[in-house]
């Protein structure tokens, strides 16, 4: 039911995949350093943050050994990110804007890639949506669980998880229902998600706690 198919496929560029892993690992390392972890803890948090989503996705899909476990370059990127974070910790605050921009692009790409991979394996639209979301935010969720923090994905604030949902929704609309080539649909979805994140930061657009909703009666 609600079976989906795509025209073509979207492959995450290898360089960007590694770069995104590096950035997610770097941000995870900074958070671990903020919490006072030692170097072992920093590297572990970096690994979980950067690869957690794809590991969960491939485990659920049973689609073989995840790329981070097959290609040494992923582990090398994580090691370098953790090392740079420890050396450049005091200067890292000046890179916040750049990291946020790349983070927004990476989030959209991972959301779309996870969705496309689920569809290519014959899953329904709903299952593909869930896998795409897990691929995008799974690493951050695992990191927060590991560090015993309430995840910011669940809290009111500037759009973050919403970006993943937006990217997946646009990708499914354009790729499945409209029938655009998967790569074209992916590019449009990622741009849309990135712009949404930009405007959320630029104009401080935020979600609200459900208990504070004011519904018309």
N, CA, C and O of each residue as an XYZ file, in Angstrom:
868
protein
N       0.838     -1.197      0.000
C       0.000      0.000      0.000
C       0.874      1.248      0.000
O       1.887      1.316      0.696
N       0.456      2.248     -0.807
C       1.214      3.489     -0.921
C       2.656      3.215     -1.336
O       3.591      3.850     -0.849
N       2.816      2.246     -2.255
C       4.145      1.938     -2.756
C       4.655      3.111     -3.584
O       3.879      3.749     -4.295
N       5.928      3.396     -3.502
C       6.503      4.545     -4.193
C       7.578      4.093     -5.162
O       8.211      3.055     -4.968
N       7.777      4.879     -6.205
C       8.867      4.629     -7.139
C       9.410      5.965     -7.612
O       8.693      6.965     -7.652
N      10.685      5.968     -7.967
C      11.345      7.192     -8.391
C      11.900      7.033     -9.792
O      12.232      5.930    -10.227
N      11.995      8.154    -10.489
C      12.617      8.190    -11.803
C      14.104      8.465    -11.610
O      14.505      9.610    -11.398
N      14.917      7.419    -11.682
C      16.343      7.582    -11.439
C      16.661      7.474     -9.957
O      15.843      6.997     -9.171
N      17.836      7.914     -9.586
C      18.259      7.845     -8.193
C      19.130      9.043     -7.856
O      19.667      9.718     -8.735
N      19.255      9.286     -6.564
C      20.098     10.382     -6.085
C      21.224      9.784     -5.264
O      20.982      9.125     -4.253
N      22.431     10.008     -5.689
C      23.590      9.484     -4.974
C      24.296     10.626     -4.255
O      24.649     11.634     -4.868
N      24.495     10.462     -2.972
C      25.186     11.473     -2.184
C      26.643     11.542     -2.636
O      27.344     10.532     -2.585
N      27.119     12.719     -3.081
C      28.514     12.826     -3.532
C      29.478     12.361     -2.447
O      29.333     12.726     -1.280
N      30.460     11.555     -2.838
C      31.376     10.968     -1.858
C      32.109     12.040     -1.059
O      32.249     11.920      0.159
N      32.580     13.087     -1.737
C      33.310     14.138     -1.033
C      32.420     14.828     -0.013
O      32.833     15.068      1.122
N      31.178     15.151     -0.427
C      30.289     15.849      0.496
C      29.910     14.943      1.654
O      29.773     15.404      2.787
N      29.741     13.669      1.380
C      29.414     12.721      2.445
C      30.510     12.732      3.506
O      30.222     12.807      4.701
N      31.750     12.660      3.076
C      32.871     12.675      4.018
C      32.986     14.025      4.719
O      33.286     14.087      5.911
N      32.746     15.107      3.975
C      32.819     16.441      4.559
C      31.729     16.619      5.608
O      31.961     17.206      6.665
N      30.532     16.105      5.307
C      29.430     16.198      6.264
C      29.739     15.381      7.517
O      29.457     15.818      8.633
N      30.314     14.204      7.331
C      30.723     13.386      8.477
C      31.732     14.152      9.323
O      31.649     14.153     10.551
N      32.684     14.804      8.662
C      33.690     15.592      9.380
C      33.031     16.699     10.198
O      33.365     16.893     11.367
N      32.092     17.427      9.581
C      31.455     18.547     10.276
C      30.586     18.083     11.442
O      30.615     18.677     12.519
N      29.814     17.019     11.224
C      28.988     16.500     12.312
C      29.871     15.985     13.449
O      29.557     16.170     14.625
N      30.978     15.339     13.084
C      31.914     14.852     14.101
C      32.546     16.025     14.849
O      32.752     15.956     16.061
N      32.848     17.092     14.130
C      33.440     18.279     14.752
C      32.467     18.903     15.747
O      32.851     19.242     16.866
N      31.204     19.054     15.338
C      30.213     19.655     16.238
C      29.974     18.772     17.458
O      29.808     19.272     18.570
N      29.958     17.444     17.243
C      29.808     16.530     18.372
C      30.992     16.604     19.321
O      30.831     16.520     20.538
N      32.185     16.763     18.751
C      33.393     16.879     19.573
C      33.358     18.136     20.429
O      33.715     18.101     21.606
N      32.926     19.250     19.837
C      32.838     20.508     20.580
C      31.881     20.365     21.759
O      32.143     20.864     22.853
N      30.771     19.677     21.518
C      29.805     19.483     22.593
C      30.391     18.605     23.698
O      30.161     18.851     24.882
N      31.146     17.585     23.306
C      31.774     16.704     24.295
C      32.824     17.459     25.109
O      32.939     17.258     26.318
N      33.586     18.324     24.448
C      34.593     19.120     25.161
C      33.915     20.075     26.135
O      34.384     20.273     27.256
N      32.798     20.669     25.691
C      32.038     21.558     26.578
C      31.611     20.843     27.856
O      31.552     21.446     28.928
N      31.315     19.546     27.728
C      30.873     18.764     28.886
C      32.032     18.261     29.736
O      31.808     17.626     30.767
N      33.257     18.533     29.327
C      34.412     18.137     30.119
C      34.881     16.715     29.889
O      35.525     16.139     30.766
N      34.575     16.117     28.717
C      34.991     14.743     28.436
C      36.494     14.680     28.151
O      37.107     15.675     27.765
N      37.075     13.493     28.349
C      38.474     13.302     27.973
C      38.546     12.962     26.485
O      37.519     12.944     25.805
N      39.751     12.692     25.973
C      39.905     12.513     24.526
C      39.168     11.276     24.008
O      38.693     11.270     22.873
N      39.070     10.231     24.831
C      38.324      9.038     24.417
C      36.847      9.379     24.250
O      36.228      9.005     23.254
N      36.287     10.085     25.218
C      34.894     10.493     25.143
C      34.623     11.395     23.960
O      33.572     11.297     23.326
N      35.569     12.276     23.658
C      35.405     13.192     22.523
C      35.310     12.411     21.217
O      34.438     12.686     20.393
N      36.197     11.441     21.022
C      36.184     10.660     19.783
C      34.923      9.797     19.677
O      34.369      9.641     18.589
N      34.475      9.246     20.786
C      33.273      8.407     20.761
C      32.044      9.238     20.417
O      31.229      8.829     19.590
N      31.909     10.396     21.043
C      30.771     11.274     20.743
C      30.837     11.736     19.292
O      29.805     11.840     18.629
N      32.031     12.013     18.794
C      32.198     12.415     17.398
C      31.713     11.318     16.455
O      31.027     11.599     15.472
N      32.067     10.073     16.752
C      31.670      8.952     15.903
C      30.159      8.740     15.926
O      29.541      8.536     14.881
N      29.575      8.787     17.103
C      28.134      8.583     17.234
C      27.364      9.684     16.519
O      26.390      9.407     15.819
N      27.794     10.932     16.690
C      27.098     12.061     16.083
C      27.133     11.999     14.566
O      26.134     12.291     13.908
N      28.264     11.623     14.014
C      28.450     11.696     12.561
C      27.942     10.481     11.799
O      27.596     10.598     10.624
N      27.889      9.323     12.438
C      27.509      8.105     11.710
C      26.280      7.405     12.281
O      25.807      6.422     11.710
N      25.762      7.898     13.396
C      24.646      7.215     14.052
C      23.423      7.045     13.177
O      22.807      5.980     13.167
N      23.064      8.096     12.435
C      21.867      8.033     11.595
C      21.970      6.986     10.508
O      21.033      6.218     10.296
N      23.107      6.945      9.811
C      23.277      5.976      8.727
C      23.383      4.549      9.258
O      22.932      3.611      8.602
N      23.974      4.376     10.438
C      24.067      3.038     11.033
C      22.683      2.504     11.397
O      22.379      1.336     11.152
N      21.846      3.363     11.981
C      20.477      2.948     12.314
C      19.707      2.629     11.042
O      19.009      1.619     10.961
N      19.842      3.506     10.046
C      19.122      3.314      8.778
C      19.469      1.985      8.133
O      18.573      1.219      7.779
N      20.753      1.700      7.976
C      21.162      0.475      7.294
C      20.850     -0.770      8.112
O      20.617     -1.841      7.552
N      20.843     -0.633      9.433
C      20.453     -1.760     10.281
C      18.981     -2.089     10.084
O      18.615     -3.258      9.967
N      18.133     -1.065     10.047
C      16.701     -1.281      9.843
C      16.409     -1.798      8.437
O      15.532     -2.641      8.250
N      17.143     -1.292      7.456
C      16.917     -1.712      6.072
C      17.553     -3.059      5.763
O      17.221     -3.688      4.758
N      18.469     -3.508      6.625
C      19.204     -4.756      6.392
C      19.824     -4.763      4.993
O      19.719     -5.734      4.244
N      20.471     -3.645      4.674
C      20.997     -3.454      3.320
C      22.506     -3.655      3.231
O      23.157     -3.105      2.343
N      23.052     -4.430      4.137
C      24.483     -4.687      4.100
C      25.244     -3.876      5.130
O      24.658     -3.140      5.924
N      26.545     -4.020      5.105
C      27.405     -3.317      6.062
C      27.420     -1.830      5.734
O      27.670     -1.465      4.585
N      27.158     -0.957      6.711
C      27.159      0.489      6.468
C      28.520      0.978      5.975
O      29.562      0.438      6.349
N      28.492      2.008      5.131
C      29.721      2.547      4.542
C      30.779      2.939      5.572
O      31.961      2.680      5.345
N      30.396      3.562      6.711
C      31.428      3.944      7.686
C      32.240      2.776      8.231
O      33.344      2.970      8.741
N      31.699      1.560      8.127
C      32.417      0.382      8.615
C      33.231     -0.296      7.518
O      34.046     -1.175      7.796
N      33.008      0.113      6.271
C      33.717     -0.485      5.142
C      34.866      0.385      4.644
O      35.887     -0.125      4.181
N      34.693      1.689      4.742
C      35.664      2.630      4.180
C      36.409      3.344      5.306
O      35.804      4.038      6.123
N      37.708      3.167      5.336
C      38.520      3.764      6.409
C      38.472      5.288      6.406
O      38.761      5.917      7.423
N      38.108      5.889      5.266
C      38.108      7.357      5.174
C      37.092      7.980      6.125
O      37.293      9.102      6.589
N      36.009      7.273      6.421
C      35.025      7.801      7.370
C      35.633      7.906      8.767
O      35.505      8.931      9.437
N      36.289      6.844      9.191
C      36.920      6.856     10.513
C      38.047      7.878     10.571
O      38.271      8.503     11.607
N      38.758      8.049      9.456
C      39.824      9.048      9.406
C      39.250     10.453      9.568
O      39.815     11.282     10.282
N      38.122     10.716      8.901
C      37.468     12.027      9.028
C      37.028     12.282     10.469
O      37.168     13.392     10.982
N      36.497     11.250     11.112
C      36.057     11.388     12.505
C      37.250     11.667     13.412
O      37.182     12.521     14.296
N      38.342     10.942     13.188
C      39.550     11.151     13.998
C      40.097     12.566     13.812
O      40.458     13.231     14.783
N      40.155     13.021     12.564
C      40.662     14.367     12.288
C      39.753     15.433     12.885
O      40.229     16.428     13.433
N      38.440     15.222     12.779
C      37.491     16.193     13.324
C      37.645     16.318     14.831
O      37.671     17.424     15.372
N      37.748     15.178     15.507
C      37.935     15.206     16.953
C      39.242     15.868     17.346
O      39.304     16.612     18.325
N      40.291     15.592     16.575
C      41.600     16.175     16.867
C      41.593     17.683     16.649
O      42.105     18.437     17.477
N      41.011     18.123     15.532
C      40.924     19.558     15.259
C      40.097     20.265     16.325
O      40.425     21.374     16.746
N      39.025     19.616     16.754
C      38.165     20.229     17.772
C      38.929     20.450     19.069
O      38.767     21.480     19.725
N      39.758     19.485     19.436
C      40.524     19.623     20.678
C      41.589     20.715     20.567
O      41.868     21.420     21.537
N      42.181     20.847     19.375
C      43.220     21.859     19.175
C      42.622     23.256     19.008
O      43.160     24.239     19.518
N      41.494     23.328     18.284
C      40.910     24.630     17.937
C      39.698     24.976     18.790
O      38.893     25.825     18.407
N      39.563     24.338     19.924
C      38.347     24.503     20.731
C      38.034     25.960     21.030
O      36.885     26.381     20.894
N      39.012     26.723     21.426
C      38.763     28.112     21.828
C      38.425     29.008     20.638
O      37.776     30.041     20.806
N      38.860     28.621     19.436
C      38.549     29.418     18.253
C      37.294     28.937     17.534
O      36.837     29.584     16.592
N      36.735     27.818     17.964
C      35.620     27.205     17.233
C      34.374     28.073     17.213
O      33.553     27.953     16.303
N      34.220     28.941     18.196
C      33.026     29.785     18.251
C      32.939     30.711     17.037
O      31.846     31.112     16.636
N      34.103     31.051     16.450
C      34.112     31.945     15.296
C      33.628     31.230     14.028
O      33.339     31.880     13.023
N      33.542     29.911     14.072
C      33.113     29.134     12.906
C      31.643     28.745     12.981
O      31.169     27.968     12.152
N      30.921     29.266     13.952
C      29.543     28.843     14.192
C      28.656     29.059     12.977
O      27.892     28.170     12.601
N      28.749     30.232     12.358
C      27.886     30.546     11.214
C      28.149     29.581     10.063
O      27.213     29.048      9.466
N      29.434     29.356      9.751
C      29.778     28.448      8.660
C      29.297     27.035      8.950
O      28.744     26.374      8.070
N      29.500     26.569     10.168
C      29.074     25.221     10.536
C      27.560     25.088     10.438
O      27.058     24.058      9.987
N      26.827     26.118     10.855
C      25.365     26.081     10.775
C      24.889     25.976      9.335
O      23.927     25.264      9.046
N      25.565     26.692      8.423
C      25.179     26.657      7.011
C      25.399     25.262      6.432
O      24.500     24.689      5.816
N      26.596     24.724      6.632
C      26.908     23.396      6.110
C      26.042     22.336      6.779
O      25.629     21.365      6.144
N      25.774     22.530      8.058
C      24.930     21.598      8.803
C      23.536     21.538      8.202
O      22.941     20.465      8.098
N      23.014     22.703      7.804
C      21.678     22.755      7.206
C      21.649     22.014      5.878
O      20.704     21.277      5.597
N      22.684     22.207      5.057
C      22.764     21.513      3.773
C      22.898     20.007      3.994
O      22.232     19.215      3.326
N      23.753     19.618      4.923
C      23.981     18.203      5.203
C      22.716     17.524      5.699
O      22.421     16.388      5.326
N      21.974     18.225      6.539
C      20.742     17.670      7.088
C      19.762     17.338      5.970
O      19.153     16.268      5.965
N      19.613     18.268      5.017
C      18.717     18.031      3.890
C      19.188     16.893      3.010
O      18.387     16.079      2.552
N      20.489     16.836      2.775
C      21.033     15.780      1.924
C      20.834     14.407      2.552
O      20.431     13.467      1.867
N      21.110     14.281      3.835
C      20.939     13.003      4.505
C      19.472     12.587      4.561
O      19.150     11.407      4.425
N      18.590     13.557      4.762
C      17.159     13.252      4.799
C      16.695     12.703      3.456
O      15.968     11.711      3.399
N      17.120     13.355      2.379
C      16.729     12.932      1.031
C      17.362     11.592      0.677
O      16.700     10.722      0.112
N      18.633     11.425      1.006
C      19.320     10.181      0.663
C      18.703      8.988      1.377
O      18.515      7.929      0.777
N      18.386      9.157      2.658
C      17.751      8.073      3.405
C      16.392      7.708      2.844
O      16.030      6.533      2.782
N      15.637      8.725      2.435
C      14.318      8.496      1.836
C      14.441      7.741      0.525
O      13.717      6.776      0.281
N      15.367      8.190     -0.319
C      15.560      7.558     -1.623
C      16.025      6.110     -1.488
O      15.590      5.241     -2.244
N      16.908      5.852     -0.526
C      17.416      4.490     -0.344
C      16.297      3.552      0.091
O      16.236      2.405     -0.354
N      15.412      4.036      0.959
C      14.285      3.214      1.405
C      13.346      2.902      0.243
O      12.868      1.775      0.112
N      13.084      3.899     -0.598
C      12.202      3.695     -1.754
C      12.829      2.707     -2.735
O      12.135      1.857     -3.291
N      14.134      2.817     -2.945
C      14.814      1.926     -3.890
C      14.754      0.469     -3.451
O      14.889     -0.439     -4.272
N      14.550      0.247     -2.145
C      14.445     -1.117     -1.623
C      13.002     -1.595     -1.536
O      12.728     -2.666     -0.996
N      12.073     -0.791     -2.073
C      10.686     -1.214     -2.167
C       9.803     -0.871     -0.993
O       8.699     -1.404     -0.886
N      10.253      0.006     -0.101
C       9.433      0.380      1.052
C       8.359      1.385      0.646
O       8.458      2.039     -0.392
N       7.336      1.493      1.483
C       6.240      2.415      1.211
C       6.675      3.853      1.450
O       7.755      4.106      1.984
N       5.828      4.788      1.050
C       6.113      6.207      1.246
C       6.299      6.516      2.721
O       7.223      7.238      3.097
N       5.423      5.971      3.559
C       5.483      6.264      4.987
C       6.775      5.725      5.608
O       7.413      6.399      6.417
N       7.150      4.506      5.221
C       8.394      3.920      5.735
C       9.606      4.706      5.254
O      10.559      4.921      6.004
N       9.561      5.133      3.991
C      10.658      5.925      3.439
C      10.788      7.252      4.172
O      11.897      7.726      4.419
N       9.660      7.846      4.516
C       9.665      9.113      5.258
C      10.364      8.931      6.606
O      11.205      9.741      6.997
N      10.004      7.865      7.302
C      10.594      7.599      8.621
C      12.091      7.349      8.506
O      12.870      7.868      9.305
N      12.504      6.551      7.508
C      13.928      6.247      7.342
C      14.722      7.488      6.965
O      15.857      7.662      7.408
N      14.126      8.352      6.147
C      14.806      9.597      5.798
C      15.022     10.477      7.011
O      16.080     11.086      7.168
N      14.020     10.542      7.863
C      14.126     11.357      9.079
C      15.176     10.780     10.024
O      15.971     11.517     10.607
N      15.173      9.456     10.171
C      16.162      8.802     11.030
C      17.572      9.043     10.507
O      18.497      9.296     11.280
N      17.728      8.964      9.194
C      19.043      9.177      8.603
C      19.579     10.576      8.899
O      20.781     10.765      9.085
N      18.667     11.556      8.941
C      19.073     12.945      9.148
C      19.374     13.264     10.608
O      20.367     13.930     10.904
N      18.535     12.801     11.513
C      18.657     13.246     12.912
C      19.092     12.142     13.875
O      19.282     12.395     15.064
N      19.249     10.920     13.365
C      19.574      9.800     14.248
C      20.861      9.979     15.022
O      20.929      9.639     16.203
N      21.893     10.515     14.362
C      23.166     10.713     15.043
C      23.063     11.686     16.201
O      23.631     11.462     17.270
N      22.320     12.786     15.976
C      22.127     13.769     17.036
C      21.342     13.206     18.205
O      21.630     13.508     19.363
N      20.345     12.382     17.894
C      19.547     11.771     18.960
C      20.390     10.804     19.794
O      20.321     10.812     21.023
N      21.180      9.980     19.122
C      22.044      9.041     19.844
C      23.066      9.785     20.703
O      23.361      9.378     21.827
N      23.594     10.864     20.167
C      24.549     11.672     20.936
C      23.918     12.200     22.217
O      24.517     12.128     23.290
N      22.699     12.734     22.098
C      22.033     13.299     23.273
C      21.707     12.224     24.304
O      21.797     12.461     25.508
N      21.324     11.035     23.820
C      21.065      9.920     24.741
C      22.354      9.524     25.455
O      22.363      9.314     26.667
N      23.434      9.425     24.696
C      24.727      9.040     25.258
C      25.198     10.048     26.302
O      25.806      9.680     27.307
N      24.907     11.331     26.049
C      25.355     12.391     26.954
C      24.307     12.744     28.007
O      24.477     13.692     28.774
N      23.217     11.966     28.033
C      22.150     12.153     29.014
C      21.593     13.578     28.987
O      21.446     14.230     30.021
N      21.289     14.038     27.770
C      20.698     15.354     27.589
C      19.337     15.210     26.926
O      19.106     14.291     26.141
N      18.441     16.135     27.254
C      17.166     16.183     26.552
C      17.428     16.721     25.153
O      17.971     17.814     24.994
N      17.044     15.959     24.152
C      17.378     16.330     22.782
C      16.705     17.630     22.367
O      15.535     17.863     22.669
N      17.464     18.476     21.667
C      16.894     19.737     21.188
C      15.881     19.503     20.080
O      15.118     20.405     19.738
N      15.865     18.285     19.509
C      14.863     17.973     18.495
C      13.451     18.014     19.074
O      12.487     18.268     18.352
N      13.334     17.764     20.373
C      12.027     17.688     21.009
C      11.585     19.007     21.625
O      10.442     19.148     22.058
N      12.496     19.969     21.661
C      12.203     21.223     22.344
C      11.758     22.303     21.354
O      12.112     22.257     20.176
N      10.974     23.280     21.847
C      10.659     24.438     21.002
C      11.947     25.178     20.660
O      12.861     25.254     21.481
N      12.017     25.715     19.467
C      13.210     26.453     19.075
C      13.256     26.641     17.575
O      12.305     26.312     16.867
N      14.383     27.179     17.088
C      14.530     27.417     15.660
C      14.443     26.101     14.899
O      14.869     25.052     15.382
N      13.883     26.184     13.698
C      13.622     24.988     12.903
C      14.899     24.179     12.708
O      15.924     24.709     12.280
N      14.825     22.897     13.027
C      15.941     21.981     12.791
C      15.392     20.657     12.285
O      15.599     20.287     11.129
N      14.693     19.951     13.157
C      14.037     18.725     12.703
C      13.011     19.045     11.624
O      12.775     18.238     10.725
N      12.402     20.231     11.716
C      11.423     20.666     10.711
C      12.073     20.716      9.332
O      11.421     20.430      8.328
N      13.359     21.078      9.279
C      14.068     21.123      7.998
C      14.108     19.754      7.335
O      13.914     19.637      6.125
N      14.361     18.722      8.129
C      14.395     17.362      7.595
C      13.033     16.961      7.056
O      12.925     16.389      5.971
N      11.997     17.263      7.821
C      10.636     16.942      7.399
C      10.291     17.664      6.103
O       9.670     17.089      5.208
N      10.700     18.934      6.006
C      10.428     19.720      4.803
C      11.148     19.135      3.592
O      10.563     19.022      2.515
N      12.415     18.763      3.766
C      13.187     18.199      2.660
C      12.572     16.895      2.165
O      12.462     16.679      0.958
N      12.175     16.036      3.082
C      11.577     14.751      2.710
C      10.242     14.957      2.007
O       9.959     14.308      1.000
N       9.428     15.856      2.534
C       8.109     16.114      1.952
C       8.226     16.633      0.526
O       7.539     16.146     -0.372
N       9.090     17.615      0.315
C       9.275     18.179     -1.028
C       9.831     17.122     -1.977
O       9.415     17.043     -3.133
N      10.766     16.313     -1.494
C      11.355     15.267     -2.330
C      10.309     14.249     -2.770
O      10.284     13.846     -3.933
N       9.452     13.836     -1.852
C       8.405     12.871     -2.195
C       7.381     13.473     -3.149
O       6.935     12.815     -4.088
N       7.017     14.715     -2.906
C       6.047     15.381     -3.785
C       6.579     15.488     -5.212
O       5.876     15.165     -6.170
N       7.819     15.941     -5.347
C       8.390     16.152     -6.678
C       8.843     14.851     -7.330
O       8.649     14.654     -8.530
N       9.444     13.968     -6.544
C      10.002     12.750     -7.110
C       9.000     11.642     -7.350
O       9.100     10.912     -8.336
N       8.022     11.509     -6.446
C       7.050     10.414     -6.548
C       5.787     10.857     -7.272
O       5.366     10.221     -8.239
N       5.182     11.945     -6.811
C       3.897     12.357     -7.388
C       4.058     13.144     -8.689
O       3.331     12.891     -9.649
N       4.986     14.080     -8.736
C       5.179     14.864     -9.959
C       5.975     14.073    -10.989
O       5.749     14.207    -12.191
N       6.896     13.259    -10.523
C       7.659     12.407    -11.427
C       8.951     13.005    -11.941
O       9.488     12.541    -12.947
N       9.467     14.038    -11.264
C      10.758     14.592    -11.659
C      11.857     13.561    -11.424
O      11.719     12.663    -10.593
N      12.942     13.703    -12.166
C      14.083     12.819    -11.930
C      14.526     12.974    -10.482
O      14.513     14.077     -9.935
N      14.914     11.873     -9.871
C      15.238     11.875     -8.443
C      16.322     12.889     -8.097
O      16.259     13.532     -7.049
N      17.314     13.036     -8.970
C      18.406     13.968     -8.674
C      17.923     15.416     -8.690
O      18.329     16.222     -7.852
N      17.052     15.741     -9.650
C      16.488     17.094     -9.716
C      15.617     17.361     -8.495
O      15.710     18.419     -7.872
N      14.772     16.393     -8.160
C      13.908     16.533     -6.981
C      14.744     16.688     -5.716
O      14.383     17.450     -4.819
N      15.856     15.967     -5.643
C      16.728     16.041     -4.467
C      17.362     17.418     -4.333
O      17.393     17.988     -3.243
N      17.867     17.952     -5.436
C      18.516     19.267     -5.402
C      17.534     20.342     -4.963
O      17.861     21.183     -4.126
N      16.330     20.316     -5.527
C      15.309     21.294     -5.152
C      14.958     21.157     -3.674
O      14.806     22.157     -2.972
N      14.833     19.929     -3.208
C      14.471     19.676     -1.806
C      15.544     20.182     -0.853
O      15.235     20.775      0.180
N      16.792     19.951     -1.199
C      17.907     20.383     -0.348
C      17.996     21.903     -0.308
O      18.219     22.488      0.751
N      17.823     22.540     -1.459
C      17.834     24.008     -1.501
C      16.698     24.570     -0.660
O      16.888     25.523      0.096
N      15.520     23.979     -0.793
C      14.360     24.437     -0.017
C      14.624     24.299      1.480
O      14.339     25.212      2.255
N      15.168     23.161      1.877
C      15.457     22.914      3.291
C      16.499     23.892      3.824
O      16.376     24.394      4.941
N      17.522     24.158      3.020
C      18.581     25.084      3.431
C      18.052     26.501      3.572
O      18.387     27.198      4.530
N      17.222     26.935      2.619
C      16.634     28.271      2.697
C      15.711     28.393      3.902
O      15.668     29.433      4.559
N      14.978     27.330      4.188
C      14.098     27.340      5.353
C      14.911     27.529      6.627
O      14.520     28.287      7.515
N      16.035     26.841      6.712
C      16.915     26.992      7.873
C      17.476     28.413      7.947
O      17.567     28.993      9.029
N      17.852     28.971      6.791
C      18.405     30.327      6.757
C      17.388     31.339      7.274
O      17.712     32.179      8.114
N      16.163     31.258      6.772
C      15.139     32.214      7.191
C      14.749     32.006      8.656
O      14.386     32.956      9.350
N      14.827     30.760      9.116
C      14.531     30.498     10.527
C      15.540     31.201     11.423
O      15.181     31.768     12.455
N      16.820     31.157     11.013
C      17.867     31.837     11.781
C      17.780     33.343     11.588
O      17.909     34.111     12.541
N      17.557     33.762     10.338
C      17.532     35.196     10.015
C      16.408     35.916     10.732
O      16.604     37.020     11.239
N      15.230     35.305     10.782
C      14.060     35.964     11.374
C      13.626     35.316     12.688
O      12.544     35.589     13.208
N      14.500     34.448     13.212
C      14.244     33.795     14.496
C      12.883     33.087     14.515
O      12.112     33.225     15.464
N      12.607     32.331     13.456
C      11.370     31.550     13.391
C      11.519     30.333     14.291
O      12.517     29.616     14.206
N      10.545     30.096     15.145
C      10.660     29.019     16.116
C       9.359     28.237     16.237
O       8.267     28.758     16.015
N       9.517     26.973     16.597
C       8.341     26.184     16.955
C       7.935     26.542     18.386
O       8.728     27.101     19.143
N       6.711     26.219     18.741
C       6.205     26.531     20.080
C       5.802     25.257     20.810
O       5.415     24.264     20.194
N       5.900     25.304     22.115
C       5.439     24.180     22.924
C       3.940     23.991     22.719
O       3.191     24.966     22.662
N       3.505     22.749     22.610
C       2.090     22.469     22.350
C       1.196     23.075     23.426
O       0.103     23.552     23.123
N       1.643     23.063     24.668
C       0.812     23.590     25.753
C       0.593     25.095     25.631
O      -0.305     25.647     26.268
N       1.414     25.760     24.812
C       1.271     27.207     24.630
C       0.500     27.578     23.374
O       0.334     28.757     23.062
N       0.026     26.557     22.650
C      -0.777     26.851     21.467
C      -2.065     27.552     21.869
O      -2.686     27.212     22.876
N      -2.452     28.526     21.076
C      -3.719     29.223     21.301
C      -4.645     28.883     20.142
O      -4.553     29.454     19.055
N      -5.526     27.953     20.403
C      -6.433     27.479     19.364
C      -7.719     28.283     19.389
O      -8.262     28.593     20.450
N      -8.193     28.615     18.198
C      -9.466     29.342     18.111
C     -10.618     28.421     18.462
O     -10.664     27.266     18.039
N     -11.529     28.941     19.228
C     -12.684     28.133     19.634
C     -13.951     28.707     19.020
O     -15.039     28.173     19.237
